[in-house]
């Protein structure tokens, strides 16, 4: 178990050993909850976009995803509005 101290204006630093074990990255977001026993629980909130990153990487019909999206937008702009 690791002991943390509330030192710097109520900022607690997570030690390197725990950051590495949890594979934490700068900018990770957490939910904090205080239990009935006055325990502080932290739960990492997953990045909703993480699973989308690189999802088109193996698409052979899309060499440039930005260009692909631009082309789709142009098609939509050219459609008649009912």
Secondary structure as GFF3:
##gff-version 3
##sequence-region A 1 82
A	DSSP	alpha_helix	16	22	.	.	.	ID=ss1
A	DSSP	beta_strand	29	34	.	.	.	ID=ss2
A	DSSP	beta_strand	40	45	.	.	.	ID=ss3
A	DSSP	three_ten_helix	50	52	.	.	.	ID=ss4
A	DSSP	alpha_helix	65	78	.	.	.	ID=ss5
###
